[in-house]
Amino acid sequence: MLELLRPPPHRGPLIAAGTVVLTVGIALEELRLRSEVGPVVHVLILAVAAGVVLALGLQAPTEEGRPPAYQSVLLVCGLLLLYPALLRLADALGGDFASPGSLTWTALVQCGAALWISVRRRSAICLLIAAIAAGVAVLAAWEWVFDPGSFTPFRWLLLLMSVGLVLGSLALRAGAPRHAELLIDAAGVAILAIGLQSLFGFLSFGVLGGRPDTLLPNFWELVLLFAGCGLVAYGAVDRRPGPAWLGVANLVTFVFVTGGVSEATLYWWSLVLIVLGAGAMVAGLRPRDPLPPEPDAYRAGEQPLASRTADDEVVLRVRDEGPPRGSVPDR
């Protein structure tokens, strides 16, 4: 059975494409038959599908120690099927799958499974899924234990988690740059959740007829701004599109948050950002002093030793100060 579930590499893209279609079909079936069959049937459908897809992904051969693209697709689809299976299991056990307690243990199981797959197959995308599941578990556990009356504690939890993810990214940057990048993505998602929650709260107040005085305090507006600029800078320097797009999303959310309610706040932020942006542009376009002439050896085509790479051939000329060969040294 395991041999049958070992995908041949030359058919991997076809199997991955079929898996995506299968996952979409199961999601549609779950929505349309959500009240037609019992929770146990839903658990069986989702668990069998998740087990088969994850078995395919785990047994697929890696390429130079890293998962190929089709294997990543299989692993992601398997984890996407696993989490609703866990939620349906919580429902079958008699609990509400949307309750904080059910969300806590299901997210912890999802985090453990994704983290184990990430370590076993060196999958960076599974590490991202594990980080997001861990964040859901922490927020749900806080809601379950303390039952706070506002979203403020969750903002601090999201900020602390984003700082921890950034520190973890720095630790993995040298040995696993792709894993480090996706931890930065997870940190960007955590900060983005702060801004999106305030926007959704503002829209819900508008629907109910109320209107909050402000979307976010100035400190959290600064968090959104700094996170957006930092993500865009990270993506530009390392040429990573994921952090760059998340930075754009944070900056767009910042614009709507700061300009959605208070016009005074909008004017104040506009003045600060215009001055900072114009100052950076002027500093970059200021007159430049002429550069000193290049060394003679560099102009002649011979690079200095410090600027050579490991692939360049290095030739050292050494003068022998000893006596000529064959001569008898003086006694």
Secondary structure, DSSP 8 states (H G I E B T S, - for coil): -TTTT---GGGHHHHHHHHHHHHHHHHHHHHHTTTTS-HHHHHHHHHHHHHHHHHHHHHS--BTTB--HHHHHHHHHHHHHHHHHHHHHHHHTTS-TTSHHHHHHHHHHHHHHHHHHHHHHT-HHHHHHHHHHHHHHHHHHHHHHH--SSSHHHHHHHHHHHHHHHHHHHHHTTT-HHHHHHHHHHHHHHHHHHHHHHHHHHHHHHHHT---S-SS-HHHHHHHHHHHHHHHHHHHHHT-HHHHHHHHHHHHHHHHHHHSS-HHHHHHHHHHHHHHHHHHHHHHHS---------HHHHTT---GGG--TTS---------S--TT-----
